[in-house]
Amino acid sequence: MLKLITNIFTKYKVIPFIFFVFFINTTIYSKSMFTSLSIEESKLKIEEGLIIVDVREESEFNESRIPNSHLIPLNTISKELLASKFGQNVDIIIHCRSGKRSKVAAEILTNDGYEGQIFEIDTGIIGWIESGQTTISN
């Protein structure tokens, strides 16, 4: 049986094809991925100096925000805007209220070809506050 399978793969060049499909899929998906982080993981990334991008609206941002975060509402986020504010493809951590808009923002950036690492706080500022982390307000 093994010999038969080997003959089929060799004769029809299935192995190179499978490798090609795997390689293409891996390449495509690895560029369009972002990483969701817990509050503790997010805190560590922030302590490492990652740029914090808040994709909520200005009123939400003024009410309560993570220290040193930068307001870039979801409806304005783009690769070009981030490059103009922070430089080309820097590593960022995105958050919103609950984690939904930050995931949308991460998808927008990856589809836009953003090449820096993108992290997002899975439970948003709600999780941040519930875990007792520091926030500031106007």
Secondary structure per residue as TSV (DSSP state, phi and psi in degrees):
chain	resnum	aa	ss	phi	psi
A	1	M	-	360.0	-44.9
A	2	L	H	-60.3	-40.6
A	3	K	H	-63.3	-39.5
A	4	L	H	-62.6	-46.3
A	5	I	H	-62.9	-43.5
A	6	T	H	-60.7	-42.4
A	7	N	H	-63.3	-40.4
A	8	I	H	-64.7	-47.9
A	9	F	H	-59.1	-43.0
A	10	T	H	-68.8	-46.3
A	11	K	H	-64.6	-41.5
A	12	Y	H	-101.6	6.2
A	13	K	T	56.8	39.4
A	14	V	H	-71.5	-37.7
A	15	I	H	-60.8	-50.2
A	16	P	H	-59.2	-36.4
A	17	F	H	-65.3	-46.4
A	18	I	H	-60.5	-44.1
A	19	F	H	-60.5	-44.2
A	20	F	H	-60.3	-47.8
A	21	V	H	-62.1	-44.9
A	22	F	H	-60.3	-45.7
A	23	F	H	-62.2	-46.5
A	24	I	H	-62.7	-47.6
A	25	N	H	-62.1	-42.0
A	26	T	H	-63.4	-43.1
A	27	T	H	-64.4	-46.3
A	28	I	H	-63.5	-49.9
A	29	Y	H	-72.1	-29.0
A	30	S	H	-69.4	-26.0
A	31	K	H	-81.2	-21.4
A	32	S	T	-106.3	24.1
A	33	M	-	-107.0	152.1
A	34	F	-	-133.8	168.0
A	35	T	E	-117.5	124.3
A	36	S	E	-84.6	134.5
A	37	L	E	-120.3	149.4
A	38	S	-	-72.0	174.2
A	39	I	H	-62.7	-45.4
A	40	E	H	-62.9	-43.0
A	41	E	H	-64.0	-40.1
A	42	S	H	-63.0	-43.6
A	43	K	H	-58.8	-42.1
A	44	L	H	-63.9	-43.4
A	45	K	H	-63.3	-39.6
A	46	I	H	-65.5	-41.0
A	47	E	H	-64.2	-26.9
A	48	E	T	-73.9	-11.5
A	49	G	T	103.1	12.3
A	50	L	-	-62.6	148.3
A	51	I	E	-74.9	130.4
A	52	I	E	-97.8	120.6
A	53	V	E	-111.4	120.4
A	54	D	E	-99.6	117.5
A	55	V	-	-100.3	16.6
A	56	R	S	-80.1	-177.3
A	57	E	-	-83.9	162.0
A	58	E	H	-58.4	-40.0
A	59	S	H	-63.4	-38.7
A	60	E	H	-66.9	-42.4
A	61	F	H	-60.7	-44.4
A	62	N	H	-67.1	-31.2
A	63	E	H	-69.1	-44.1
A	64	S	S	-165.9	130.7
A	65	R	B	-149.0	162.1
A	66	I	-	-75.9	133.6
A	67	P	T	-53.4	141.4
A	68	N	T	68.4	15.2
A	69	S	E	-82.5	156.2
A	70	H	E	-116.0	126.9
A	71	L	E	-78.9	119.2
A	72	I	-	-139.4	92.3
A	73	P	-	-54.5	148.5
A	74	L	G	-51.2	-41.1
A	75	N	G	-71.7	-3.6
A	76	T	G	-116.5	-7.4
A	77	I	-	-68.6	137.7
A	78	S	-	-160.3	161.7
A	79	K	H	-58.8	-42.4
A	80	E	H	-65.7	-41.8
A	81	L	H	-64.0	-44.6
A	82	L	H	-61.9	-41.8
A	83	A	H	-62.4	-39.3
A	84	S	H	-69.6	-29.7
A	85	K	H	-88.0	-38.6
A	86	F	H	-124.0	-8.5
A	87	G	-	102.3	171.0
A	88	Q	T	-70.3	125.0
A	89	N	T	49.2	44.9
A	90	V	-	-76.5	157.4
A	91	D	-	-75.1	135.8
A	92	I	E	-133.6	160.2
A	93	I	E	-126.6	125.0
A	94	I	E	-105.3	143.7
A	95	H	E	-145.8	163.2
A	96	C	-	-142.5	-151.6
A	97	R	S	-74.6	-52.7
A	98	S	S	-123.6	-7.3
A	99	G	S	110.8	-9.8
A	100	K	H	-76.0	-52.3
A	101	R	H	-66.0	-32.8
A	102	S	H	-65.4	-34.7
A	103	K	H	-68.6	-39.9
A	104	V	H	-62.8	-44.8
A	105	A	H	-61.2	-42.3
A	106	A	H	-62.3	-40.4
A	107	E	H	-65.0	-42.3
A	108	I	H	-58.0	-47.7
A	109	L	H	-66.0	-41.5
A	110	T	H	-67.6	-39.3
A	111	N	H	-67.9	-24.5
A	112	D	T	-81.7	-5.9
A	113	G	T	90.8	16.7
A	114	Y	-	-62.1	129.4
A	115	E	-	-107.4	-7.2
A	116	G	S	-73.0	164.2
A	117	Q	-	-71.7	136.1
A	118	I	E	-117.0	122.7
A	119	F	E	-117.4	154.9
A	120	E	E	-142.5	145.6
A	121	I	E	-80.0	112.3
A	122	D	T	-57.0	-39.8
A	123	T	T	-104.0	8.8
A	124	G	H	63.6	-164.6
A	125	I	H	-70.2	-22.5
A	126	I	H	-60.1	-49.6
A	127	G	H	-63.7	-37.4
A	128	W	H	-59.7	-48.1
A	129	I	H	-67.9	-45.1
A	130	E	H	-60.8	-26.9
A	131	S	T	-88.6	3.6
A	132	G	T	83.1	19.0
A	133	Q	-	-78.3	159.2
A	134	T	-	-72.1	136.7
A	135	T	-	-133.2	162.0
A	136	I	B	-129.8	164.6
A	137	S	-	-146.9	168.0
A	138	N	-	-84.4	360.0
